[in-house]
Amino acid sequence: MTSKFKHLHDDRIGDGVYVAFEWIHVNGQNKLSRIYIGSKACGPMLQYDSDGKNKYTGESHNAFKNGCWTNCYSRGNFGEKYACGGNWSGHTNNLHPRLKLSPIIDKKHEMMLDDGNNVIPIPDGIKGDITVTDMDCSGSWSIWYSTAREAIDSRLARIEIFESSLPMITKNHLIKNQTHQVIDAINDVIDAYNL
């Protein structure tokens, strides 16, 4: 992966698309740790992690031999750091039903409904106001993909962003700015660098 970007510095990589790198120092050498790709309009949109160990795929944990990619949903406060600035939300099962909802807890009947099909008793000793995250944090883990193409293809569309559980500031920012032109420009970079 590193050889694809040796000639680039943190900056513009395509039409309105920017890149930033995060390096770590290991055994006297700099090693690529993360890549962030974003747009001037939307801010951070994709993150690459070279350590693909124990990453959540949306259903289970996996090891990605060549690193892995996930989507970022910016709140719009990135300033001039288009690839990695500001705050963003991760790409998780909890964002939208298309990404697979986490189990729903039916507190009245003290059971957990798994995708509406399987009924699982709530463990003994858990009472009161509990959430799915209290039971199983997997719904809030970032979902990772083996390629940037897979990640961007799974990204929430504008209507899905509107329907999602993203913070309102993120929704307002991305519904306005995540246009087809922005996604096409990101796709051009993905194709050009075979990400």
Backbone torsions as a table, in degrees:
resi	resn	phi	psi	omega
1	MET	NA	-41.1	-175.8
2	THR	-59.3	-39.7	-176.0
3	SER	-62.0	-27.3	179.3
4	LYS	-65.0	-26.2	-172.2
5	PHE	-116.4	8.4	-175.1
6	LYS	-55.4	-34.9	-176.4
7	HIS	-84.1	-5.6	-176.5
8	LEU	-101.8	150.8	170.3
9	HIS	-111.8	172.6	176.0
10	ASP	-62.2	110.5	178.3
11	ASP	175.8	-158.2	-177.6
12	ARG	-68.3	132.2	-178.2
13	ILE	-119.2	-15.4	-179.5
14	GLY	-159.3	-168.6	-178.5
15	ASP	-68.6	95.7	-178.7
16	GLY	75.3	11.8	-178.3
17	VAL	-113.0	136.9	-175.5
18	TYR	-126.7	156.7	-179.7
19	VAL	-132.5	147.4	173.5
20	ALA	-138.8	146.2	-178.0
21	PHE	-118.1	147.4	173.7
22	GLU	-121.8	122.4	-177.3
23	TRP	-112.6	150.3	172.4
24	ILE	-122.7	151.9	-179.6
25	HIS	-97.0	116.5	-178.0
26	VAL	-130.3	123.2	177.3
27	ASN	49.2	45.7	176.0
28	GLY	80.0	3.6	-179.5
29	GLN	-128.8	151.0	173.7
30	ASN	-83.1	132.5	-179.6
31	LYS	-124.3	134.2	178.4
32	LEU	-63.9	127.0	179.1
33	SER	-105.4	-49.9	-177.7
34	ARG	-142.6	153.8	171.0
35	ILE	-126.6	138.0	174.9
36	TYR	-119.8	134.2	176.3
37	ILE	-123.1	131.1	-179.4
38	GLY	-147.1	175.5	179.3
39	SER	-121.7	157.6	178.5
40	LYS	-63.1	-31.5	-178.8
41	ALA	-79.7	-41.8	-171.7
42	CYS	-105.6	-20.6	-173.9
43	GLY	83.8	-157.2	-177.0
44	PRO	-56.5	130.8	-178.5
45	MET	-125.9	-32.2	-179.3
46	LEU	-135.9	144.9	174.7
47	GLN	-129.7	132.7	173.8
48	TYR	-106.6	136.7	176.6
49	ASP	-122.5	119.3	-177.4
50	SER	-68.9	-25.1	177.1
51	ASP	-87.9	95.6	-176.9
52	GLY	-88.9	14.8	-178.3
53	LYS	-75.1	139.5	171.3
54	ASN	52.1	48.9	179.7
55	LYS	-102.1	143.8	-177.2
56	TYR	-82.5	131.9	-177.9
57	THR	-100.5	1.7	-174.5
58	GLY	103.8	-18.2	178.4
59	GLU	-131.7	-33.5	-178.0
60	SER	-155.7	174.6	175.8
61	HIS	-89.0	146.6	-174.8
62	ASN	-144.9	161.3	172.4
63	ALA	-110.2	122.0	177.9
64	PHE	-98.8	112.1	-174.8
65	LYS	-58.8	-40.7	-176.1
66	ASN	-106.6	33.4	-177.8
67	GLY	79.1	-178.7	-175.4
68	CYS	-154.9	164.9	-173.5
69	TRP	-124.4	149.2	173.2
70	THR	-144.0	160.9	177.9
71	ASN	-86.9	149.4	173.6
72	CYS	-121.6	139.0	179.1
73	TYR	-117.4	98.9	-172.2
74	SER	-71.4	149.6	175.3
75	ARG	-88.2	-3.1	176.7
76	GLY	92.6	3.4	-177.4
77	ASN	-101.7	36.8	-174.0
78	PHE	-86.3	-8.6	-179.2
79	GLY	59.9	-130.7	178.3
80	GLU	-98.3	8.0	175.3
81	LYS	-95.2	73.3	-171.3
82	TYR	-62.0	-30.0	-176.5
83	ALA	-86.8	-30.5	-171.2
84	CYS	-143.1	7.7	-175.0
85	GLY	-85.3	163.0	174.0
86	GLY	73.8	-156.7	-179.0
87	ASN	-114.3	150.1	176.5
88	TRP	-149.4	164.0	175.5
89	SER	-101.4	151.3	178.1
90	GLY	-83.0	170.3	-179.5
91	HIS	-94.7	101.4	-172.6
92	THR	-129.6	164.3	176.5
93	ASN	-58.5	-29.7	-175.9
94	ASN	-75.2	-10.9	-175.8
95	LEU	-69.5	-42.4	-171.4
96	HIS	-157.9	147.1	179.8
97	PRO	-55.7	-31.2	-180.0
98	ARG	-61.9	-27.5	-178.7
99	LEU	-88.8	11.2	177.4
100	LYS	79.8	108.7	178.9
101	LEU	-66.5	148.3	171.9
102	SER	-74.5	164.4	177.8
103	PRO	-55.5	148.9	179.2
104	ILE	-104.8	134.8	179.6
105	ILE	-96.0	128.3	176.0
106	ASP	-100.6	93.7	-174.9
107	LYS	-67.7	-31.0	-178.4
108	LYS	-61.1	-42.0	-178.2
109	HIS	-100.1	5.2	179.1
110	GLU	50.5	53.0	175.2
111	MET	-145.8	164.4	179.0
112	MET	-111.4	133.0	178.8
113	LEU	-102.2	119.5	-178.4
114	ASP	-94.0	104.4	-177.6
115	ASP	54.4	23.6	177.6
116	GLY	78.5	1.4	-175.8
117	ASN	-109.0	-49.0	-175.1
118	ASN	-106.0	133.7	177.9
119	VAL	-98.3	125.9	-178.2
120	ILE	-121.8	125.2	178.9
121	PRO	-61.6	141.0	175.3
122	ILE	-72.7	135.2	-177.9
123	PRO	-56.5	148.7	178.4
124	ASP	-58.2	146.1	175.3
125	GLY	88.6	-7.6	179.1
126	ILE	-100.8	110.8	-179.9
127	LYS	-135.4	169.6	176.5
128	GLY	87.1	-157.4	-177.7
129	ASP	-81.5	103.6	177.7
130	ILE	-121.7	156.8	178.6
131	THR	-120.0	170.4	176.4
132	VAL	-60.3	-37.5	-179.9
133	THR	-62.6	-33.8	175.9
134	ASP	-64.0	-33.1	-177.8
135	MET	-85.3	-42.4	-172.4
136	ASP	-154.6	111.0	-176.5
137	CYS	-77.5	-5.3	-172.8
138	SER	-59.0	-28.1	179.4
139	GLY	-64.4	-22.2	-178.2
140	SER	-105.2	6.9	175.7
141	TRP	-81.6	141.7	176.5
142	SER	-62.9	140.6	176.9
143	ILE	-93.3	130.3	-176.3
144	TRP	-113.1	151.5	-177.7
145	TYR	-130.9	154.6	-177.2
146	SER	-73.5	-23.0	179.1
147	THR	-133.2	158.5	175.3
148	ALA	-64.9	-34.2	178.3
149	ARG	-59.9	-46.9	178.4
150	GLU	-61.4	-41.2	-178.9
151	ALA	-64.3	-51.3	-176.3
152	ILE	-66.9	-32.3	177.2
153	ASP	-67.2	-25.6	179.7
154	SER	-92.7	-3.7	-178.3
155	ARG	-60.2	144.1	177.7
156	LEU	-64.7	133.2	173.5
157	ALA	-75.4	169.4	-176.0
158	ARG	-58.4	-41.9	179.5
159	ILE	-65.9	-35.8	178.0
160	GLU	-70.2	-34.2	175.7
161	ILE	-62.0	-43.4	177.8
162	PHE	-59.0	-40.6	-177.8
163	GLU	-82.0	-10.8	-170.3
164	SER	-76.7	176.6	175.9
165	SER	-94.7	14.4	177.6
166	LEU	-62.0	154.2	175.9
167	PRO	-59.4	148.9	-177.2
168	MET	-57.5	-36.8	179.5
169	ILE	-62.5	-37.9	177.8
170	THR	-68.9	-45.6	179.0
171	LYS	-57.3	-50.0	-178.9
172	ASN	-58.8	-42.3	-179.3
173	HIS	-66.2	-50.2	-172.7
174	LEU	-77.7	-34.4	177.7
175	ILE	-60.0	-37.2	-179.9
176	LYS	-76.0	-36.8	-168.0
177	ASN	-108.1	-21.6	-176.8
178	GLN	-82.9	78.2	-177.4
179	THR	-89.1	170.7	175.4
180	HIS	-61.5	-35.1	179.6
181	GLN	-63.6	-39.4	178.5
182	VAL	-65.3	-47.9	179.3
183	ILE	-62.2	-40.5	178.0
184	ASP	-61.7	-40.2	179.0
185	ALA	-66.0	-40.5	175.7
186	ILE	-63.1	-44.4	178.3
187	ASN	-60.9	-37.4	177.6
188	ASP	-60.5	-41.2	178.0
189	VAL	-67.6	-43.1	178.5
190	ILE	-58.5	-44.2	179.4
191	ASP	-67.9	-43.3	-177.2
192	ALA	-62.4	-36.5	-177.3
193	TYR	-105.7	6.5	178.2
194	ASN	49.7	55.0	-178.6
195	LEU	-90.8	NA	NA
